[in-house]
């Protein structure tokens, strides 16, 4: 059973690679969590998990919910009262301070838009007093803050840059608000603005809502010399070389949003707009990523990059028609780096890399000299009884379950490269076949970056029985691999969609495993976006796959 879980763990419902509905495994994991004995702890100072933490903005039209909990399992401590103090982030003056009574460590407060620091102190029923703990809270401005800020993009370019000198005082804070469609990321003077990857905009019906994120980039910009802002864009869910995602366009007549790779950003000094995607000075080019696909992978060829030219602005009012909304859930981040457990060479010029577990992510590789290298990702090795293999080679990787997904990343290099990894795709895999590597591929030259939406663990369990432990860990690992800005069904084949039935059957377990509330709320918002006269599709966002109206069991996720 444990082996089945680890080899098939990439269906959101654990072990459902054969489309056999096995939610019992998740329910068993859920039950096991409830049976775990939690050791009691003395009433002492805890290390607290505080929410919000400033990692994503809170809507300005709703009160902010402040919560806290111990980082470790603690039983038997009753909170009698707690105090929340809110300070302005820049001036550090006290904005609000309130005491709350009762055992529930949660309350709501209304705040004006801006970034704040908040502090917490609590007292237990027996008189124990905590040290003061601190966190941040970011309240987004009203959507009107985007008025006059245009989108920028081009069918012929996937990289944009501009020199920025804001002429600010050293003490002034700079906030970057940005949305990238489909995938994309931003650097300032060569430094990434965040650990968030894939996209700052998530995946929504952009005719209804477009998500953005906010980052404090004060330290990225020299107060006197400024810096260079660089935006790199990929297809994401808006285009695909094999047309598995149809060429994106809105339903306007005529369409106003038919360029897949676009972005919208603004830099604000204090409360003032200082620079944006419509400012003068933007340059554009086709960068070294010459092709990218969620399903197909990425082709990286530095020689193919074109020279920089002045970017052409889009027509007035061009871009998604949806309202700009702050993303209210964590982004996707790298959470683990894995070293291969073995590297074999079953044929000349072919290396088979085994990372020992099946997760979602990409490979990072260093190459010593010029070469053309491909990395094709799979979940298991070839073996007998696979219906599409007449003569399986147990030393090679099986790719038949990927269907049309190539899951192949290619580098066309004129010289050495260090620690390269694809930015506009991801794969579900344990094994990688590497073709064309110059010389012998070593463990020091290749690693795996595991990533997912960074929902924090909320429960853990340790069992003396290794099968029960495997069920628990397999359930959590499967779910992590399918948290890619929304809950998906699988990370390896040509699907990776927001199937509501999968999410519905798993939500109870995910709510126990992770701090999943904000991500679940965002998924429900996406369902609302796709509702037409009370009808829901099987998949949200409804871009490909499924039908409308949905199967009853799938649309029941909304309830």
C-alpha positions as CSV (number, residue, x, y, z in Angstrom):
1,X,0.0,0.0,0.0
2,X,2.8,2.4,0.9
3,X,4.6,1.6,-2.3
4,X,1.4,2.3,-4.3
5,X,1.0,5.7,-2.6
6,X,4.5,6.8,-3.3
7,X,4.5,5.7,-6.9
8,X,1.0,7.1,-7.7
9,X,1.0,10.1,-5.3
10,X,0.5,12.7,-7.9
11,X,-3.3,12.4,-8.2
12,X,-4.8,14.7,-5.7
13,X,-6.9,11.8,-4.4
14,X,-4.0,9.7,-3.3
15,X,-3.4,6.7,-5.6
16,X,-5.9,7.7,-8.3
17,X,-3.5,7.4,-11.2
18,X,-5.8,4.6,-12.6
19,X,-8.8,6.9,-12.2
20,X,-9.9,4.7,-9.4
21,X,-11.7,6.8,-6.8
22,X,-9.8,6.1,-3.5
23,X,-10.8,8.9,-1.2
24,X,-10.7,6.4,1.7
25,X,-7.0,6.9,1.9
26,X,-7.4,10.6,2.6
27,X,-10.2,9.9,5.1
28,X,-8.0,7.4,6.8
29,X,-5.2,10.0,7.0
30,X,-7.8,12.5,8.3
31,X,-8.8,9.9,11.0
32,X,-5.2,9.2,11.9
33,X,-4.6,12.8,12.5
34,X,-7.5,12.9,15.0
35,X,-6.1,9.9,16.8
36,X,-2.6,11.3,17.2
37,X,-1.8,11.8,20.9
38,X,-0.6,15.4,21.6
39,X,1.8,15.7,24.5
40,X,0.9,18.3,27.0
41,X,3.2,21.3,27.5
42,X,3.9,23.5,30.4
43,X,2.3,27.0,30.2
44,X,5.3,28.8,28.9
45,X,6.4,31.2,26.2
46,X,5.5,29.8,22.7
47,X,6.9,30.4,19.3
48,X,3.8,31.8,17.6
49,X,2.5,31.5,14.1
50,X,0.9,34.9,13.5
51,X,-1.6,35.9,10.7
52,X,-1.4,38.1,8.8
53,X,2.3,38.1,8.2
54,X,2.6,40.7,5.4
55,X,3.3,38.2,2.7
56,X,0.2,39.1,0.7
57,X,-2.2,42.1,0.9
58,X,-5.5,42.2,2.6
59,X,-8.5,43.7,0.8
60,X,-9.2,47.3,1.9
61,X,-13.0,46.8,2.0
62,X,-12.9,44.2,4.7
63,X,-11.7,44.2,8.4
64,X,-8.4,42.4,8.9
65,X,-8.6,39.1,10.8
66,X,-5.7,38.8,13.3
67,X,-5.0,35.3,14.6
68,X,-2.2,33.5,16.4
69,X,-1.3,29.9,17.3
70,X,1.8,28.0,18.6
71,X,4.2,26.8,16.1
72,X,4.3,23.4,17.8
73,X,1.5,21.2,19.1
74,X,0.6,22.5,22.6
75,X,-2.2,21.2,24.7
76,X,-3.8,22.5,27.9
77,X,-3.0,26.2,27.7
78,X,-6.0,28.5,27.9
79,X,-5.6,32.0,26.6
80,X,-7.5,34.4,28.9
81,X,-6.8,37.7,27.1
82,X,-4.5,39.2,24.5
83,X,-3.4,42.6,23.3
84,X,-2.8,43.6,19.7
85,X,-0.8,46.8,18.9
86,X,-0.6,48.1,15.4
87,X,2.2,50.5,14.3
88,X,2.8,52.3,11.0
89,X,5.6,50.7,9.1
90,X,7.4,53.8,8.2
91,X,7.0,56.2,11.1
92,X,6.6,53.4,13.7
93,X,3.9,55.3,15.6
94,X,1.1,53.5,17.4
95,X,-2.0,53.4,15.2
96,X,-4.2,51.2,17.4
97,X,-4.0,49.1,20.5
98,X,-6.8,46.9,21.8
99,X,-7.2,44.3,24.5
100,X,-9.4,41.3,23.9
101,X,-10.8,38.8,26.5
102,X,-11.7,35.2,25.9
103,X,-10.1,31.9,24.9
104,X,-10.4,32.4,21.1
105,X,-7.1,33.9,19.8
106,X,-8.7,35.8,16.9
107,X,-10.2,39.2,16.3
108,X,-11.0,41.7,13.5
109,X,-9.8,45.3,13.1
110,X,-10.3,47.8,10.3
111,X,-7.2,49.5,8.9
112,X,-6.6,52.1,6.2
113,X,-4.5,50.9,3.2
114,X,-0.8,50.6,3.9
115,X,1.8,48.4,5.4
116,X,1.9,48.0,9.2
117,X,3.8,46.2,11.9
118,X,1.7,44.5,14.5
119,X,2.7,43.2,17.9
120,X,1.0,40.6,20.1
121,X,1.1,39.8,23.8
122,X,-1.1,37.3,25.6
123,X,-1.9,36.1,29.1
124,X,-3.1,32.6,30.1
125,X,-5.8,31.7,32.6
126,X,-3.1,30.8,35.2
127,X,-1.4,34.1,34.9
128,X,1.5,33.3,32.5
129,X,2.5,36.2,30.3
130,X,4.1,35.9,26.9
131,X,6.9,37.9,25.4
132,X,5.8,40.3,22.7
133,X,5.8,38.8,19.2
134,X,5.8,40.8,16.0
135,X,4.5,40.4,12.4
136,X,3.4,42.5,9.5
137,X,0.1,43.3,7.9
138,X,-0.4,44.8,4.4
139,X,-3.8,46.4,3.5
140,X,-4.3,46.9,-0.2
141,X,-5.5,50.2,-1.7
142,X,-8.9,50.4,-3.5
143,X,-8.9,49.1,-7.1
144,X,-8.9,52.8,-8.3
145,X,-5.2,52.9,-7.6
146,X,-4.8,51.1,-10.9
147,X,-6.6,53.8,-12.9
148,X,-4.2,55.2,-15.5
149,X,-1.7,52.3,-15.2
150,X,-1.7,50.4,-18.6
151,X,-0.8,46.9,-19.4
152,X,2.4,46.3,-21.4
153,X,3.2,43.3,-23.6
154,X,3.9,42.1,-27.1
155,X,3.4,39.0,-29.3
156,X,7.1,39.4,-30.4
157,X,8.7,39.9,-27.0
158,X,8.9,38.2,-23.6
159,X,11.3,40.4,-21.7
160,X,11.0,44.1,-20.8
161,X,13.3,46.3,-18.8
162,X,13.6,50.0,-17.8
163,X,16.0,52.1,-15.8
164,X,14.2,53.5,-12.7
165,X,15.4,56.5,-10.6
166,X,12.8,57.6,-8.2
167,X,14.8,60.4,-6.7
168,X,13.5,59.5,-3.2
169,X,14.9,60.1,0.3
170,X,16.7,57.2,1.7
171,X,14.1,56.9,4.5
172,X,11.2,56.5,2.0
173,X,9.7,53.1,1.4
174,X,9.1,51.8,-2.1
175,X,6.2,49.4,-2.8
176,X,6.0,47.4,-6.0
177,X,2.5,46.2,-7.1
178,X,2.6,43.8,-10.0
179,X,0.6,41.3,-12.1
180,X,2.1,39.0,-14.7
181,X,0.1,37.0,-17.2
182,X,0.6,34.1,-17.8
183,X,3.7,33.3,-15.8
184,X,6.4,35.9,-15.0
185,X,8.8,37.3,-12.5
186,X,10.6,40.6,-11.8
187,X,14.1,41.4,-10.8
188,X,15.5,44.8,-9.9
189,X,19.2,45.3,-10.6
190,X,19.6,41.5,-10.9
191,X,17.9,40.7,-7.6
192,X,14.6,38.9,-7.5
193,X,11.8,40.9,-5.7
194,X,10.4,37.9,-4.0
195,X,10.7,34.2,-3.4
196,X,7.4,33.8,-5.2
197,X,7.7,32.0,-8.6
198,X,5.5,31.0,-11.6
199,X,3.2,34.0,-11.5
200,X,2.2,36.9,-9.3
201,X,-1.3,36.8,-10.8
202,X,-2.3,33.2,-10.1
203,X,-4.9,31.8,-12.4
204,X,-8.4,33.4,-12.6
205,X,-11.0,34.3,-15.2
206,X,-9.3,37.6,-16.1
207,X,-12.6,39.0,-17.5
208,X,-13.8,39.0,-13.9
209,X,-10.8,39.4,-11.6
210,X,-7.0,39.9,-12.1
211,X,-4.8,39.2,-9.1
212,X,-1.7,41.1,-8.2
213,X,0.8,41.0,-5.4
214,X,2.7,43.7,-3.5
215,X,6.3,43.7,-2.4
216,X,8.5,46.1,-0.4
217,X,11.4,46.7,-2.7
218,X,13.0,49.6,-0.8
219,X,16.3,47.6,-0.4
220,X,16.4,46.8,-4.1
221,X,16.6,50.4,-5.3
222,X,19.5,52.7,-4.5
223,X,17.9,55.9,-3.2
224,X,20.2,58.1,-5.4
225,X,21.1,55.9,-8.4
226,X,17.9,53.9,-8.7
227,X,18.1,50.5,-10.5
228,X,17.1,48.4,-13.5
229,X,13.7,46.7,-13.4
230,X,13.5,43.6,-15.6
231,X,10.3,41.6,-16.3
232,X,10.4,38.1,-17.9
233,X,7.2,36.5,-19.1
234,X,6.0,33.1,-20.1
235,X,2.8,31.5,-21.4
236,X,1.4,30.0,-18.2
237,X,-2.2,29.1,-18.9
238,X,-2.7,31.6,-21.7
239,X,-0.9,29.9,-24.6
240,X,0.8,26.7,-25.6
241,X,2.9,25.8,-28.7
242,X,0.7,22.7,-29.2
243,X,-2.6,24.6,-28.6
244,X,-3.6,22.5,-25.6
245,X,-4.4,25.9,-24.1
246,X,-6.2,27.7,-26.9
247,X,-4.7,31.0,-27.9
248,X,-6.1,33.4,-25.3
249,X,-8.5,36.2,-26.1
250,X,-11.4,37.8,-24.2
251,X,-15.0,37.7,-25.4
252,X,-15.1,41.4,-26.3
253,X,-16.1,42.5,-29.8
254,X,-13.5,43.4,-30.8
255,X,-11.2,41.6,-28.2
256,X,-9.1,43.8,-26.0
257,X,-7.0,41.1,-24.5
258,X,-5.5,38.7,-27.0
259,X,-1.8,39.0,-26.2
260,X,-0.9,36.1,-23.8
261,X,2.3,37.5,-22.2
262,X,1.5,40.9,-20.6
263,X,2.2,42.6,-17.3
264,X,1.0,45.6,-15.3
265,X,3.0,47.1,-12.5
266,X,3.5,50.3,-10.5
267,X,6.1,51.6,-8.1
268,X,4.8,53.7,-5.3
269,X,6.9,55.9,-2.9
270,X,4.8,56.3,0.2
271,X,1.3,56.9,-1.2
272,X,2.4,58.5,-4.5
273,X,2.7,56.8,-7.9
274,X,6.4,57.1,-9.1
275,X,6.8,54.7,-12.0
276,X,4.6,52.2,-13.9
277,X,4.2,50.0,-16.9
278,X,3.1,52.9,-19.0
279,X,6.1,55.2,-18.1
280,X,8.6,56.1,-20.8
281,X,11.8,54.3,-21.2
282,X,10.7,50.6,-21.4
283,X,12.7,48.4,-23.7
284,X,11.6,45.0,-25.1
285,X,13.2,41.9,-26.7
286,X,12.7,38.2,-27.2
287,X,14.9,36.7,-24.5
288,X,16.8,33.4,-24.3
289,X,13.6,31.4,-23.5
290,X,12.5,30.7,-27.0
291,X,9.6,28.4,-26.1
292,X,7.7,27.6,-23.0
293,X,4.8,25.5,-22.0
294,X,3.2,24.3,-18.7
295,X,3.0,20.8,-20.3
296,X,5.8,20.8,-22.8
297,X,8.6,22.4,-20.8
298,X,11.1,25.1,-21.8
299,X,13.7,25.7,-24.5
300,X,16.6,28.0,-23.4
301,X,18.9,29.2,-26.1
302,X,21.0,32.3,-25.1
303,X,22.2,32.9,-28.7
304,X,18.5,33.4,-29.8
305,X,18.0,36.5,-27.6
306,X,17.4,39.6,-29.7
307,X,18.7,43.1,-29.1
308,X,16.8,45.5,-27.0
309,X,14.4,48.0,-28.7
310,X,12.0,50.5,-27.5
311,X,8.8,48.8,-26.3
312,X,5.6,49.8,-28.2
313,X,2.7,50.7,-25.9
314,X,-0.5,48.8,-26.2
315,X,-3.6,50.5,-27.5
316,X,-5.6,52.6,-25.0
317,X,-7.7,50.4,-22.6
318,X,-6.1,47.2,-23.9
319,X,-5.8,44.3,-21.5
320,X,-8.0,42.2,-19.2
321,X,-11.3,43.8,-18.3
322,X,-11.5,42.2,-14.8
323,X,-11.1,44.2,-11.7
324,X,-7.6,44.3,-10.1
325,X,-7.8,42.4,-6.8
326,X,-4.9,41.7,-4.3
327,X,-4.1,38.0,-4.1
328,X,-5.2,36.9,-0.7
329,X,-3.3,33.6,-0.4
330,X,0.4,32.6,-0.4
331,X,2.4,32.4,-3.6
332,X,4.3,29.4,-5.0
333,X,7.8,29.0,-3.6
334,X,10.7,26.6,-3.6
335,X,10.4,24.6,-0.3
336,X,13.1,21.9,-0.8
337,X,16.2,21.1,-2.8
338,X,16.8,17.4,-3.5
339,X,20.0,15.7,-4.4
340,X,19.9,12.5,-6.7
341,X,20.0,9.2,-4.9
342,X,21.5,7.6,-8.0
343,X,22.6,8.4,-11.6
344,X,22.8,5.6,-14.1
345,X,24.0,5.6,-17.8
346,X,21.9,2.9,-19.5
347,X,22.9,4.0,-23.0
348,X,25.6,6.3,-24.5
349,X,24.7,9.9,-24.0
350,X,21.7,9.0,-21.7
351,X,21.7,9.5,-18.0
352,X,18.9,8.4,-15.8
353,X,18.6,10.4,-12.6
354,X,16.6,9.1,-9.6
355,X,15.6,11.6,-6.9
356,X,13.9,8.9,-4.7
357,X,10.5,10.5,-4.4
358,X,7.7,11.8,-6.6
359,X,7.1,15.5,-6.3
360,X,6.3,18.6,-8.3
361,X,9.1,21.0,-9.4
362,X,11.9,21.3,-11.9
363,X,15.6,20.4,-12.2
364,X,18.5,22.8,-11.7
365,X,21.6,21.9,-13.7
366,X,25.1,23.1,-14.3
367,X,26.9,22.4,-17.7
368,X,30.7,22.8,-18.1
369,X,30.8,23.7,-21.8
370,X,28.8,24.2,-25.0
371,X,26.2,21.5,-25.6
372,X,22.6,20.8,-26.4
373,X,21.0,19.0,-23.5
374,X,17.4,17.8,-22.9
375,X,15.8,16.7,-19.6
376,X,12.7,14.6,-19.9
377,X,10.8,14.0,-16.6
378,X,8.7,10.9,-15.6
379,X,7.3,9.2,-12.5
380,X,8.4,5.6,-12.8
381,X,10.7,3.2,-14.6
382,X,9.6,0.9,-17.4
383,X,8.3,-2.5,-16.3
384,X,6.2,-5.4,-17.5
385,X,2.4,-5.1,-17.7
386,X,2.5,-1.6,-19.0
387,X,0.0,-1.9,-21.9
388,X,1.8,0.4,-24.3
389,X,5.3,-1.2,-23.9
390,X,6.0,-4.5,-25.6
391,X,9.7,-4.7,-24.6
392,X,10.2,-2.6,-21.4
393,X,13.7,-1.6,-20.4
394,X,13.8,-1.5,-16.6
395,X,16.7,1.0,-16.7
396,X,14.8,3.6,-18.7
397,X,12.0,6.0,-17.6
398,X,8.3,5.5,-18.6
399,X,6.5,8.4,-20.2
400,X,3.3,6.9,-21.4
401,X,1.1,8.2,-18.6
402,X,2.0,11.8,-19.5
403,X,-0.2,11.6,-22.6
404,X,0.7,14.6,-24.8
405,X,2.8,16.4,-22.1
406,X,6.4,16.4,-23.3
407,X,7.7,17.4,-19.9
408,X,11.0,18.2,-21.6
409,X,13.4,21.1,-20.8
410,X,16.1,21.8,-23.4
411,X,19.3,24.0,-23.2
412,X,21.1,25.0,-26.4
413,X,24.3,26.4,-25.0
414,X,27.4,28.1,-26.6
415,X,29.3,27.9,-23.3
416,X,29.0,26.9,-19.7
417,X,26.0,27.6,-17.5
418,X,25.7,27.3,-13.7
419,X,22.6,26.5,-11.8
420,X,20.1,27.0,-14.6
421,X,16.5,26.1,-14.0
422,X,13.3,26.7,-16.1
423,X,11.1,29.5,-14.8
424,X,7.9,29.0,-16.9
425,X,6.9,25.4,-16.4
426,X,6.9,22.6,-13.8
427,X,6.7,18.8,-13.8
428,X,5.6,15.9,-11.6
429,X,8.5,13.5,-11.4
430,X,10.8,11.2,-9.6
431,X,13.1,10.3,-12.6
432,X,14.8,12.4,-15.3
433,X,16.4,11.2,-18.5
434,X,19.2,13.6,-19.4
435,X,20.3,13.5,-23.1
436,X,23.5,15.0,-24.5
437,X,25.3,16.0,-21.3
438,X,29.0,16.5,-22.0
439,X,30.9,14.0,-20.0
440,X,29.7,12.2,-16.9
441,X,26.7,13.8,-15.1
442,X,27.4,14.0,-11.3
443,X,25.2,14.6,-8.2
444,X,27.0,18.0,-7.9
445,X,25.7,19.1,-11.3
446,X,22.0,18.4,-11.0
447,X,19.4,18.8,-8.3
448,X,15.6,19.1,-8.0
449,X,13.7,22.1,-6.8
450,X,10.4,21.2,-5.2
451,X,7.8,23.9,-5.1
452,X,4.1,24.5,-4.3
453,X,1.9,27.1,-2.8
454,X,3.5,27.7,0.6
455,X,0.6,26.8,2.9
456,X,2.1,26.1,6.3
457,X,1.8,22.7,7.9
458,X,-0.9,22.6,10.6
459,X,-0.6,19.0,11.7
460,X,2.0,16.3,11.9
461,X,2.0,12.7,13.0
462,X,4.6,10.0,13.7
463,X,3.6,6.3,13.7
464,X,5.5,3.3,14.7
465,X,3.9,1.4,11.9
466,X,5.7,2.4,8.7
467,X,2.6,1.8,6.5
468,X,0.5,4.2,8.5
469,X,3.3,6.7,8.3
470,X,3.5,6.2,4.6
471,X,-0.2,6.8,4.2
472,X,0.0,10.1,6.1
473,X,3.1,11.4,4.3
474,X,1.8,10.2,0.9
475,X,-1.4,12.1,1.5
476,X,0.3,15.3,2.4
477,X,2.9,15.0,-0.4
478,X,0.2,14.4,-3.0
479,X,-1.7,17.5,-1.9
480,X,1.4,19.7,-1.8
481,X,2.3,18.7,-5.4
482,X,-1.2,19.8,-6.5
483,X,-1.3,23.2,-4.8
484,X,-0.1,25.4,-7.7
485,X,-2.0,28.7,-7.0
486,X,-5.2,26.7,-7.1
487,X,-5.9,23.0,-6.2
488,X,-5.2,20.9,-9.3
489,X,-5.8,17.2,-10.1
490,X,-2.2,16.3,-11.1
491,X,1.2,17.9,-11.9
492,X,2.6,15.6,-14.5
493,X,0.4,15.0,-17.5
494,X,-1.5,17.3,-19.9
495,X,-4.1,18.3,-17.4
496,X,-3.2,20.2,-14.2
497,X,-6.6,21.9,-13.9
498,X,-8.9,23.1,-11.2
499,X,-11.2,20.1,-11.2
500,X,-13.8,20.9,-8.5
501,X,-14.6,17.2,-7.7
502,X,-10.9,16.5,-6.7
503,X,-10.8,19.5,-4.5
504,X,-14.1,18.8,-2.9
505,X,-13.2,15.2,-1.9
506,X,-9.8,16.4,-0.4
507,X,-10.7,19.7,1.3
508,X,-11.4,18.2,4.8
509,X,-8.0,16.5,4.8
510,X,-6.2,19.6,3.4
511,X,-7.8,21.8,6.1
512,X,-6.4,19.5,8.7
513,X,-3.0,19.2,7.1
514,X,-2.4,22.8,6.2
515,X,-3.2,26.4,6.9
516,X,-5.4,26.2,3.8
517,X,-8.3,28.7,4.6
518,X,-7.1,31.6,2.4
519,X,-6.4,29.4,-0.6
520,X,-9.8,27.6,-0.2
521,X,-11.5,31.0,-0.1
522,X,-9.7,32.1,-3.3
523,X,-10.8,28.9,-5.0
524,X,-14.4,29.6,-4.1
525,X,-14.0,33.1,-5.5
526,X,-12.9,31.5,-8.8
527,X,-16.0,29.4,-8.8
528,X,-18.2,32.5,-8.4
529,X,-16.4,34.0,-11.4
530,X,-17.4,31.1,-13.5
531,X,-21.0,30.9,-12.4
532,X,-23.5,31.7,-15.2
533,X,-27.3,31.8,-14.3
534,X,-26.5,29.4,-11.4
535,X,-24.6,27.0,-13.6
536,X,-21.0,25.9,-12.8
537,X,-18.5,24.1,-15.0
538,X,-16.5,21.0,-13.8
539,X,-13.3,22.9,-13.9
540,X,-12.4,26.4,-12.8
541,X,-11.1,28.6,-14.3
542,X,-13.1,27.2,-17.2
543,X,-10.6,27.4,-20.0
544,X,-10.2,23.8,-21.1
545,X,-11.5,20.4,-19.9
546,X,-14.8,19.4,-18.4
547,X,-18.2,20.7,-19.3
548,X,-21.0,23.0,-18.4
549,X,-23.2,22.4,-16.5
550,X,-21.0,20.4,-14.2
551,X,-21.5,16.9,-12.9
552,X,-23.4,17.2,-9.7
553,X,-20.6,15.7,-7.6
554,X,-18.2,18.2,-9.1
555,X,-20.3,21.4,-8.7
556,X,-21.0,20.3,-5.1
557,X,-17.6,21.7,-4.3
558,X,-19.2,25.1,-4.2
559,X,-21.3,24.0,-1.2
